[in-house]
Amino acid sequence: MATSAVVIILVVACFNLSFAMRYTPLLGQCSPSGFLHGKASHCNTEHDSECCKAGKKYPQYHCSPQISYETHATLTINSFAKGGDGGGPSECDGKYHGDDEKVVALSTGWYDHGSRCLKTIKINANGKSVLAKVVDECDSVNGCDADHDFQPPCHNNIVDASPAVWDALGMSGDDVGDYQITWSFV
């Protein structure tokens, strides 16, 4: 009888530890919740977008690091225009946005089921700051399909910004790629 109780306690403790390792609010960390097996097909490589590779395993995240007054993130570039590398219209308003608009997509955890739609964030980088509107989700769970232009899921710490945001931060086309920033809600 005592052995059974010990086994049950150990199983419950392992389950709780496994859950805690996925997201640790005190540390603001977030671990993958699964993996997506890549499927390759035609993908728009504008702005050096990464295309899925068949059979490659891509991490999926339902969470993002905790938001603070100065949240650290990776800035990527994305065209929200029709025919751009962003794919379809923006999730928040169902519209396309020109490359001259200061708009962003946030990773799934930060996007928070659309609760951050049309809110303004302040992005700090390169000694400058810019205000931008949240219009889309940078999907951290799904990808490698036509809806996501056969691009892999976003990492959990992405602010995917239009060319206008990059320009406002004084970054040229040579800077395009992943750039470390901080951001906050206004």
N, C-alpha and C positions, 0 to 999 in steps of 0.2 A: 504494500500500500504506500509506504513512504517513497519507494522508488518511482511509482507512478506520479506522485505529486511533484517530485523533483524534475521528472521528464516534462511534465506540463509546464512547470515554471520556466524551464530552459527554453521550451518551444515559444512561449509567450515572450520571453526576453529577447530571443533571436528575431522574432517578428518585429518587435518594437525597435530593436537596433537597426534592422533592415529599413524600416520606415524612416527612422531618424537620419539614416545615412543619405536618403534621397533629398531631404530638405532640412537644413539645420537653421531655423530662424535666428538663433542667437549669433550664429556665425555668418548669416546671410548667404549661405552656400546652397547650391542646388546641383544635384547629380542627375545623370540621365535616367529617365523613367523607362526606357526601352531603346530598341534599335530598329531602324528602317532599312530594309534591303533595297539597294538602288536598282532602278531600271533606267536604261539609257535610251534616249531618243533625241530628236532635234530640240535644241535649247538656244535661246537668244544669248549670245556671248557679249552683248554690249556692256561696257564698263568691266570687262574681264570677269563676268559672272561665271561661277563654278557650275559645271554641268554634272549631273549624276553619272556615276560609273556603274555598269551592270554588276550586280553581286556585292558591291561594297556596302559595308554596314555603316549607317549614319546615326549618330546619337539623336534621341528625341527628348525634349524637355517640356514638361508641363509647367515648370516654375522658372523664375528668373531671380537673380540676386535681389536682396531687399533694397527698396528705394529709400534714399536719404536726401538730405539737402544738397548733396553733391555725389550723385550716383555715378560710379565708374562704368564705362561701356566701351564697346567697339563701334565706331562709325563706319558704315559701308555706304556705297552710292547705289542709287536705284532710280530708274526713270519710271515715273508714275503716269507717263503719257501713253496714249493709245499706240500700240505697237512697240512700246519700250520693253526693257528687260523685266519690268515688274509684273508682266502678265495681264490679268484682267483688271477691271475697275476696282477702285479702293473699297475696302469692306465698310468703312464708316458711312460713306455717302453714295456709294454706287457710281462714282464718277471717276473719270481720268483727270489727272492734274498735270499741267504743262511743266516742263523742266525749269521754267522761270518762277514757279511757285515754291515757297519754303514749306515743304511738307515732309513728314516722316512716317515710317512704320516702326512699331515696337515689337520686340520678341514677345512670344505668347504670354509668358507670365506677367510682363509689364503691361501688355495690351488688356489683360484682365477681362476677357469675354466682351470687349467693346466698351467697357466702362470709362476708358480713357479717350474715346472717340471725340474728335474735334476740340480737344483741350490743347492748350499751348504749353510747350516746353522750352526751356532755355538750354542751349548747347554751348559748352565752353571748350575751345580748342585753339591751339596755335596763337594763344594770347588774345583771342577775340571771343565774342559771344554772339549768338543769333537766336531769335525766337522762331519757332516752327510749329505748325499744326499737325497733330496726330490724325492721320487719315486711313491708316491701314495696320494690319498685323503682319509682322515678319514671322511666319508660321514656324514654330520650333518643334512641331510634332509631325506634320505631314510634308510631303515633297516627292520628288522623283516621279511626277505624273504631269499630265497636260495642264491641270489647274495651277500648277506651280512651275510651269515652263521647264519641266524636267530638271529643276535645280533642287539640291538637297535641303532638308530643313535648316532653318537659321539656328545659330547658336543661341544660348539663352540670355545673352548680354548685348544684343544688337540694337542700335538705332540706325535704321536704314533710311538714308536721307537723299532728297532730290539734289540734282546738280546746283540749284540755286542756294541750298544750304552750304554746300562745299565752297561755292564762290564767295558767299558772305563771310566764311571763315578764312578767306584768303588762301585757299588751297587750289592749286592748279590741277590740270589734267594729269600731270606727272605724279601727283600725290595720291591718285585714286588707288584704292585698295582698302585695307583695314587700318584705321587710325584711332588711337586711344583718346577718349574724350571724357568729360563729365557732363551730366545733365540734371535738370531738376524741373519740377512743375512750377509754373508761374502763378 
